[in-house]
């Protein structure tokens, strides 16, 4: 069964929609429309990186898996880590705005998953 949330008799059956709804309810979707768009941009980048990871992780064909993993390690993962580093490089505490947002939670969750699978991320790609 797919994840769903029932709130006040209404059902949402999409993980991203649930996350956005809850984040909005708790003030974690930015201070204004621009920050909300930036948060969505960050979420999209994390989701793109997850998609690239899942493609190689579950691929059955060994040659294709090796190519997908190489693309992930050389393109998708560095793109996300570079993005995070640039956003936080100026001493900022949060990816968007001046308080925690859904973008921070998604990025932290993704990075946490890689701590659980340290053989899938090389030392030179760690977030500083």
PAZA-641591 format. One record per residue: x, y negated, z of N, C-alpha, C, O, CB in turn; residue number from 1. Coordinates in pm, 1 decimal. Each point is the difference from the previous one (the first is absolute). Glycine has a CB too. Example, Ala and Ser with C-alpha at 12.3 -4.5 7.8 and 13.67 -1.06 7.14 Angstrom:
// residues 2
      n.xx      n.yy      n.zz     ca.xx     ca.yy     ca.zz      c.xx      c.yy      c.zz      o.xx      o.yy      o.zz     cb.xx     cb.yy     cb.zz    i
    1319.0     569.0     780.0     -89.0    -119.0       0.0      90.0    -120.0       0.0     103.6       1.9      66.5    -292.8     115.4      58.1    1
     154.2    -222.3    -196.6      82.0    -119.0       6.0     -77.0    -109.0      73.0      50.9    -110.8      16.9      67.5     173.6    -231.4    2
END
This chain:
// residues 128
      n.xx      n.yy      n.zz     ca.xx     ca.yy     ca.zz      c.xx      c.yy      c.zz      o.xx      o.yy      o.zz     cb.xx     cb.yy     cb.zz    i
      84.0     118.1       0.0     -84.0    -118.1       0.0      88.9    -125.0       0.0      97.3      -8.2      75.0    -282.0     133.7      47.4    1
     150.9    -219.2    -204.7      74.4    -125.6     -10.0     -23.1     -84.4     125.0    -104.8      11.0      63.6      86.2      -5.1    -315.2    2
     114.9     -89.3     287.0     -19.9     -88.1     114.7    -117.1     -95.3     -25.2     -20.6     -48.2    -111.4     266.5      63.8     166.4    3
    -320.0     -40.4      49.6    -108.3     -96.6     -11.6     -22.5     -63.8     137.0      39.7      53.9     103.3    -147.9      77.5    -293.5    4
      44.3    -245.9     187.6     -37.6     -68.2     123.9    -147.0     -35.8      -9.9     -47.2     -47.1    -103.5     282.1     -44.8     138.5    5
    -306.0     114.8      73.4    -139.6     -41.8       7.9      -8.0    -111.0     103.8      29.8      20.3     117.7    -117.1     211.1    -184.9    6
      46.6    -348.5      21.0      -5.5    -117.1      86.1    -137.5     -62.8     -15.1     -39.6     -39.8    -109.6     290.1       0.6      89.9    7
    -322.4      30.8     129.9    -135.3     -56.3      -1.1     -88.0      66.6    -105.7     -77.3     -66.8     -68.7     171.1    -150.6     149.6    8
     -81.2     348.9     -93.0     -83.0      74.6     -94.1      45.0      -7.8    -144.9     -65.4      55.9     -88.0    -118.4     -96.4     242.1    9
     293.8     -27.3    -180.2      52.9     -11.4    -136.1     126.3      85.0      -9.1      76.8       9.0      95.8    -173.4    -243.7    -124.6   10
     117.4     297.4     -87.9     114.0      88.9     -18.0      98.4     -58.7    -101.4     -39.0     -48.1    -106.4    -106.5     246.0     162.4   11
     272.7    -192.8     -20.5     109.2     -33.9     -91.0      81.9     127.6     -14.7      42.6      57.7     100.0     -36.1    -307.7     -31.6   12
      16.2     294.8    -191.6      69.4     126.8     -22.6     126.9     -18.7     -81.6      19.9      67.4    -101.1    -238.8      49.7     112.6   13
     303.3    -206.7      31.5     127.2     -26.2     -66.9      98.6     -49.1     104.3     -26.3     -98.4      69.0     -88.3      43.3    -289.0   14
     227.8     123.0     232.0      99.2     -40.4     100.8      42.4    -146.1     -13.6       2.8     -71.3     100.3      77.3     306.3     -96.5   15
     -46.7    -282.8    -125.8      37.4    -141.7      -9.9    -114.1     -94.4      39.8      23.3    -101.4      65.7     135.4     164.3    -247.3   16
    -279.6     -29.9     142.4    -113.8     -85.7      35.3     -22.3      -1.8     151.0     -31.6    -104.2      57.4     -73.6     153.7    -279.9   17
     121.6      65.3     285.8     -14.3       7.9     146.1     107.9     -85.2      66.4     -28.2     -76.9      91.9     -70.6     310.1    -109.1   18
     222.3    -218.6     -30.0     111.2     -75.8      57.8     -22.4    -150.2     -14.1      22.6     -75.5      94.6     132.0     265.4    -147.2   19
    -198.8    -233.0     -64.4     -25.0    -142.6     -22.4    -114.5     -49.2      87.4       7.8    -108.9      56.9      75.3     131.4    -292.2   20
    -189.1      56.5     246.4    -113.5     -39.0      83.7      44.3     -18.5     145.9     -29.0    -102.3      62.0    -127.8     226.9    -216.9   21
     227.2     -24.5     208.4      44.0      -6.7     140.4      98.1    -116.0      18.7     -10.1     -74.4      97.5     -22.0     324.8     -72.6   22
     126.7    -266.0    -117.6      95.6    -109.9       9.8     -70.3    -135.3      -2.7      38.1     -91.4      73.2     134.0     235.0    -183.8   23
    -272.6    -156.4      27.9     -76.1    -124.9      -6.9     -72.0     -26.0     132.4      -2.4    -113.0      48.7     -27.4     143.6    -297.6   24
     -28.4      73.6     306.1     -71.3     -14.4     126.3      91.4     -44.6     113.5     -43.7     -68.6      92.5    -114.5     243.6    -169.4   25
     285.6    -135.6      69.6      94.3     -32.3     106.9      98.9    -110.8     -38.0     104.2     -14.6      63.9    -126.8     249.4      13.1   26
      -9.7    -312.4    -180.1      82.1    -114.9     -36.2     136.7      35.6     -55.4      96.0     -75.0      17.7    -215.4     -47.5     155.7   27
     128.6     236.6    -240.5     128.7      46.3     -51.6       7.4      -3.7    -152.6      79.1      72.5     -60.5     -59.7      71.5     261.6   28
    -102.4    -228.9    -263.2       2.5     -14.9    -145.2      41.6    -140.9     -40.3     -34.4     -47.0    -108.5    -144.1     220.9      89.6   29
     252.0    -240.7     106.1      54.6    -131.1     -32.0     -84.7    -115.0      50.5    -117.4      15.2      33.7     218.9      87.2    -230.8   30
     -36.9    -218.6     200.9     -64.7    -121.4      50.0     -86.3     -67.6    -105.4     -86.7     -81.0      32.4     277.2      51.1     122.9   31
    -166.4      63.8    -282.8     -76.5     -60.9    -108.6       0.5      93.8    -120.7      56.9     109.1       5.4       1.2    -342.4      77.1   32
    -121.3     190.5    -190.0     -10.1      84.4    -119.2     136.2      30.7     -60.7      21.2     109.6     -51.7    -245.3    -206.9       8.8   33
     317.0       1.3      48.6     133.7      22.7     -55.7      71.9     110.8      76.8      58.9      89.7     -60.3     -47.7    -330.6     -12.7   34
     -16.2     234.4     205.6      63.0     105.3      80.2     -68.2     134.5     -24.0      66.7     103.4      -3.9      -3.4    -273.9     177.6   35
    -195.2     169.7    -189.8     -71.4     125.1     -29.4      50.0      59.9    -132.0      16.6     121.4     -11.1    -220.2    -206.1     136.5   36
     227.1      -0.4    -224.2      52.0      47.9    -128.4     142.0      53.5      16.2      34.9     101.7     -60.0    -179.5    -268.1     -61.3   37
     226.1      99.4     201.1     136.4      48.3      24.9      -2.0     135.1      71.8      79.7      88.5     -31.0       1.4    -326.5      42.5   38
    -171.3     252.8      83.1     -14.6     127.3      71.7     -39.7     109.3     -98.2      54.9     110.1       3.8    -120.6    -231.2     208.4   39
     -29.7      91.1    -300.3     -40.9      97.4    -100.8     117.5      36.3     -91.1      16.5     116.3     -36.5    -251.1    -207.6      44.3   40
     315.7      -7.6     -44.3     118.6      24.4     -81.8      94.1      98.1      71.0      49.0      94.7     -61.5     -69.7    -325.9     -39.9   41
      45.7     208.3     229.9      85.5      89.7      77.5     -59.6     140.8       6.7      71.0      99.4     -15.6       9.4    -295.6     150.6   42
    -209.7     203.2    -111.9     -67.4     129.0       7.0      11.2      74.6    -133.0      22.6     121.0      -2.1    -181.3    -214.4     173.2   43
     142.9      21.8    -280.8      11.5      62.1    -131.9     139.9      56.2     -21.7      14.9     109.5     -54.3    -188.6    -266.9     -34.1   44
     275.5      84.1     129.9     137.0      46.4     -16.8      25.1     125.1      84.1      62.6      94.8     -47.6      11.6    -330.9       1.7   45
    -121.7     237.4     168.7      13.3     119.5      83.9     -73.4     117.1     -65.4      54.1     110.3      -8.2     -36.4    -253.6     216.8   46
    -140.0     120.0    -255.1     -76.4     107.8     -64.0      67.7      50.5    -127.4      -0.8     120.2     -26.7    -208.2    -218.8     121.7   47
     267.1       8.6    -173.4      73.6      41.7    -119.4     118.7      88.4      38.4      28.6      99.0     -67.5     -98.7    -310.6     -50.4   48
     138.1     176.1     224.9     115.2      77.7      46.0     -44.6     136.4      51.3      64.8     101.1     -27.2      56.0    -313.6      86.1   49
    -229.8     215.5      14.2     -54.6     127.2      47.7     -37.3      88.4    -118.6      28.7     119.7       0.7    -114.9    -231.8     208.6   50
      23.2      54.7    -310.2     -38.6      77.0    -118.6     121.7      61.2     -68.7      -3.6     115.6     -42.2    -194.3    -265.9      12.4   51
     305.3      72.8      18.9     122.6      51.2     -62.2      59.1     113.6      83.9      49.2      98.7     -54.5      -4.5    -326.0     -46.7   52
     -49.7     213.0     233.0      49.2     105.3      89.9     -82.4     127.8     -16.0      55.4     109.0     -14.5      22.8    -284.6     177.4   53
    -208.3     161.7    -160.3     -89.5     115.4      -9.3      18.8      73.6    -132.9      -4.8     122.9      -4.6    -160.4    -241.1     153.1   54
     186.6      42.8    -256.1      20.5      62.4    -131.3     117.5      96.0       2.6     -11.6     113.2     -47.0     -83.4    -315.8     -62.9   55
     208.2     159.1     164.4     114.8      90.8      -0.4     -11.8     105.7     109.3      41.1     114.2     -20.3     100.5    -298.6     -71.5   56
    -196.2     148.6     205.8      -6.9      92.0     113.2     -81.4     125.2     -32.7      35.7     110.3      41.4     -14.4    -306.0     112.0   57
    -130.0     178.5    -227.3     -88.7     112.9     -29.1      18.3      58.8    -139.5     -72.8      91.6     -38.3     -87.7    -193.2     194.3   58
     255.2      50.8    -231.2      23.2      49.9    -135.4      52.9     143.9       6.1      89.6      30.8      78.7     -42.6    -266.7    -160.9   59
    -102.6     321.9      -0.3      38.1     141.8      -1.5     118.2      25.6     -93.2      85.8      83.0      30.0    -323.1     -22.1      20.8   60
     242.2    -130.5    -161.9     107.2      18.3     -97.3     128.8     -63.0      53.9       4.0    -120.2      26.1    -171.5     120.9    -217.5   61
     271.3      79.3     207.8     123.4     -47.2      63.6      70.0    -110.7     -78.5      51.2     -95.1      59.2     -26.2     321.4      37.5   62
     -22.3    -214.8    -229.0      65.2    -104.1     -79.8     -76.7    -131.5       8.6      58.9    -106.3      19.3      29.8     282.2    -174.2   63
    -220.7    -167.1     140.2     -82.3    -120.4      10.6       9.2     -59.2     140.9       6.0    -121.7      17.0    -162.1     212.5    -193.3   64
     157.0      -2.3     277.4      11.6     -45.6     138.9     130.2     -77.6      20.3       0.7    -105.2      64.0    -137.3     302.9      13.0   65
     245.6    -146.0    -131.3     129.4     -67.6      12.9      -4.2    -137.7     -65.5      53.3     -96.4      55.0      62.9     319.1     -52.2   66
    -179.2    -232.7    -119.9     -11.6    -129.2     -69.0     -87.8     -97.2      78.2      32.3    -118.1      12.4      -1.5     235.0    -231.4   67
    -142.2     -65.9     271.5     -90.8     -85.1      77.8      66.2     -47.0     129.5     -16.3    -115.2      40.4    -180.2     237.7    -138.0   68
     270.8     -33.4     161.8      69.2     -37.2     123.8     106.1    -105.5     -29.9      14.2     -97.0      74.5     -55.8     327.0      22.3   69
     115.8    -211.2    -205.3     101.8     -98.2     -38.3     -64.0    -136.4     -23.3      51.5    -101.9      46.0      88.0     284.3    -149.3   70
    -251.4    -184.1      32.0     -70.5    -125.8     -25.6     -47.5     -62.8     130.8      10.6    -121.1      19.1     -82.7     207.3    -244.0   71
      20.4      -3.9     313.5     -45.2     -48.7     130.1     116.3     -61.1      78.6     -10.6    -111.4      51.4    -170.1     286.7     -49.5   72
     290.7    -101.8       6.8     114.5     -44.0      80.0      70.7    -120.7     -61.7      56.3     -82.1      72.3     -28.2     317.2       5.7   73
     -30.5    -246.5    -211.7      72.1    -108.7     -66.2     -88.1    -120.2     -32.1      51.4    -109.5     -23.1      99.2     280.5     -71.4   74
    -282.6    -152.5      92.6     -89.5    -108.9     -39.1    -103.4     -34.9     106.8       4.9    -108.0      59.0      27.7     179.2    -293.3   75
    -125.6      20.1     258.7    -113.8     -31.0      87.6      43.1     -32.9     142.6     -39.9    -102.6      55.0    -100.3     252.2    -195.4   76
     221.3     -63.1     200.1      40.2     -22.7     139.1      86.5    -125.8      15.6     -27.1     -81.1      88.6      16.7     328.5     -51.9   77
     113.5    -265.9    -120.2      77.3    -124.3      13.5     -83.6    -126.4     -22.9      24.0    -102.6      63.6     175.2     230.4    -138.2   78
    -297.8    -120.4     -16.4     -86.5    -116.2     -23.6     -72.9     -38.0     128.6      -6.9    -117.7      35.1     -22.1     185.1    -276.7   79
     -25.1      31.8     311.5     -71.2     -28.3     125.3      95.9     -49.9     108.2     -27.8     -99.7      66.6    -141.9     275.4    -125.5   80
     281.1    -107.5      76.1      94.3     -40.4     105.4      58.6    -138.6     -25.6      18.6     -78.2      93.2      35.9     318.9     -56.2   81
     -25.7    -270.7    -162.6      49.9    -133.5     -34.9    -105.8    -105.4      29.6      30.6    -106.2      54.3     116.3     205.6    -232.8   82
    -271.4     -69.8     142.5    -110.5     -91.3      26.6     -11.5     -28.3     149.9      -9.4    -115.5      41.5    -111.0     202.1    -245.2   83
     121.2      19.5     284.1     -11.7     -16.0     145.8     117.0     -82.1      53.2     -19.0     -93.8      77.5    -103.0     314.3     -60.1   84
     242.3    -184.8     -59.5     118.3     -74.2      47.1      -7.0    -147.4     -36.0      31.4     -85.4      82.9     102.6     293.2    -105.2   85
    -174.7    -238.8    -100.4      -9.5    -140.9     -41.7    -105.3     -73.3      80.8      20.1    -115.3      38.3      52.5     178.3    -268.7   86
    -185.0       2.8     256.8    -106.5     -65.2      77.0      45.4     -28.8     143.0     -38.2    -101.6      57.9    -133.6     218.1    -199.3   87
     252.3     -28.4     197.8      40.6     -14.6     139.8     138.3     -62.6      15.8      41.8     -30.0     111.8    -182.2     227.0     -59.7   88
     210.8    -216.6    -161.7     138.4     -48.3       3.0      15.3    -136.6      65.4     102.9     -27.4      61.8     -63.9     157.9    -266.6   89
    -136.2    -213.7     192.5      10.6    -136.0      54.1     -30.3      -5.2     149.8     -23.1    -107.7      55.0     -41.1      19.7    -279.4   90
      64.2     202.4     289.5     -25.7       2.8     142.9    -147.1      12.3      35.6     -37.6      -5.6     117.0     240.0    -128.9     -90.1   91
    -285.8     151.6    -130.0    -143.1      17.1      26.4     -23.4     130.9      74.0      73.0      97.4     -18.3    -131.0    -231.1    -187.6   92
     -43.2     134.2     288.4     -34.5     120.3      75.9    -101.4      85.4     -75.3      -6.4     121.1      21.1      52.6    -244.2     191.8   93
    -125.3      61.4    -300.3    -109.4      69.4     -68.3      13.0     -16.8    -151.5      57.8     -97.6     -47.7    -208.0      61.1     247.7   94
      96.5     131.3    -273.8       9.1      -5.9    -146.2     -78.9    -116.7     -58.5      41.5     -60.3     -99.0     -12.2     307.1      97.3   95
    -142.8    -278.2      63.0     -85.0    -109.7     -47.9     -46.2     -82.1     119.9     -48.5      55.1      98.8     -28.1      81.2    -299.6   96
      91.7    -265.3     191.6     -52.5     -88.0     105.1      79.6       7.0     128.6     116.0      41.2       1.7    -338.5     -13.9    -101.5   97
     157.2     -68.9     208.3      69.2      -9.2     128.4     -53.7      97.0     104.7      21.0     -19.0     119.8      22.8    -218.0    -172.0   98
    -113.9     342.1       5.8     -43.2     105.0      92.7     -13.0     131.4     -77.5      -1.5       1.9    -123.1    -121.5    -171.3     270.0   99
     113.9     276.4     -73.1      -8.3     132.6     -61.1    -121.4       8.0     -92.5    -105.7     -57.0      27.1     219.4     158.7     174.0  100
     -94.6     -28.9    -311.1    -109.5      17.5     -95.5      -2.5     145.2     -46.9      85.9      80.5      36.0     -68.1    -322.9    -110.3  101
    -116.4     272.9      -5.2     -10.1     133.9     -57.2     123.1      33.1     -83.4      37.9     116.8      -8.9    -287.5    -137.7       7.0  102
     312.2     -77.7     -58.9     122.4      22.7     -77.6     109.6      57.3      90.2      69.5      93.7     -39.1    -131.0    -282.8    -117.6  103
      76.9     134.0     275.7     101.7      48.8      93.6     -28.7     142.9      44.0      90.7      82.8       9.6     -54.2    -317.1      68.7  104
    -162.9     262.0     -52.0     -37.9     134.1      45.0      26.7     102.4    -109.9      54.8     106.9      26.7    -230.2    -205.8     124.7  105
     137.0      66.7    -274.1      22.3      93.8    -110.5     148.9      21.8     -24.5      43.4     113.4     -20.2    -259.5    -186.4     -83.2  106
     293.7     -33.5     104.8     144.6      13.7     -22.4      63.3      80.4     113.8      83.3      87.0     -25.1     -79.2    -307.1    -100.3  107
     -42.2     192.2     248.9      55.3      72.4     114.3     -36.1     147.3      -6.3      83.3      85.8      29.0     -97.1    -293.7     108.4  108
    -109.0     237.6    -174.9     -41.7     140.3     -10.7      81.1      71.8    -107.0      45.8     112.4      21.0    -277.5    -174.5      54.0  109
     249.3      -2.5    -189.2      78.3      60.4    -107.0     143.4      25.8      46.6      53.0     109.5     -19.1    -196.9    -225.7    -152.2  110
     206.1      15.7     232.2     137.6      15.1      46.1      10.4     105.1     110.0      98.7      73.2       6.5     -55.2    -311.9     -66.5  111
    -143.5     246.6     145.6      -4.2     101.4     104.7      -2.6     139.6     -61.3      67.5      90.5      49.1    -187.4    -251.1     103.0  112
      44.1     178.3    -257.1      -4.3     130.1     -67.8     137.5      38.4     -52.1      35.7     117.8      -0.9    -274.2    -158.8     -62.6  113
     315.9     -58.2      20.1     133.9      30.5     -50.7      97.9      31.2     112.0      99.2      69.3     -22.4    -144.8    -216.4    -172.0  114
      19.5      97.6     313.8      82.8      37.2     113.9     -22.3     147.7      30.8      92.2      69.9      42.2    -102.3    -305.9      51.1  115
    -112.7     282.9    -114.6     -33.1     141.0      21.3      63.6      88.8    -106.0      18.2     119.6      22.9    -233.0    -188.8      83.1  116
     248.9      12.8    -221.6      59.4      74.9    -110.4     132.2     -67.1     -39.8      12.9     -49.2    -112.1    -243.4     123.9      29.8  117
     328.6     -76.8     173.4     121.7     -76.4     -27.6      77.9      49.5    -121.2      77.4     -76.4     -57.6     -66.4      30.1     298.4  118
     -29.0     171.5    -281.1      72.4      49.9    -117.6     -54.7     -58.9    -128.7      62.4      15.1    -105.0     -14.8     195.6     227.5  119
    -161.6    -277.0    -117.8     -61.3     -57.8    -120.0      34.2    -147.2     -20.0     -43.3     -60.9     -97.9    -140.4     223.7     124.7  120
     259.6    -219.3      63.4      40.1    -139.9     -13.9     147.1      -9.0      35.5      42.4      50.0     104.2    -276.0    -135.9     -49.0  121
     310.8      22.8    -140.7     143.8      -9.1      25.2      29.1    -117.6      91.4     -78.8     -94.1       9.3     128.0     197.7    -232.8  122
      65.1     -97.2     290.8      37.9    -104.0      97.0       9.6    -137.9     -61.4     -32.5     -99.1      65.4     154.6     271.5      59.6  123
     -77.8    -180.8    -250.6      17.2    -131.3     -61.2    -131.8     -65.4     -37.3      -1.5    -114.8     -44.3     219.8     191.7     -40.4  124
    -329.4      -5.6     101.8    -130.1     -57.8     -33.1     -79.4     -36.8     124.8    -115.9     -40.3      -9.6     115.1     174.2    -200.2  125
      61.5    -120.6     324.5     -70.9     -32.1     123.6     -26.9    -149.5       7.9      76.5     -81.9     -50.8      31.0     277.8     165.6  126
    -217.2    -228.7     -50.4     -34.1    -140.6      20.6      91.2     -55.3     107.6      12.3      59.1     107.4    -253.9     -21.4    -175.8  127
     305.6    -150.1      41.2      91.7     -59.9      97.1     -75.0     -87.5      98.3      61.1     -58.8      89.3     121.7      64.7    -258.5  128
END
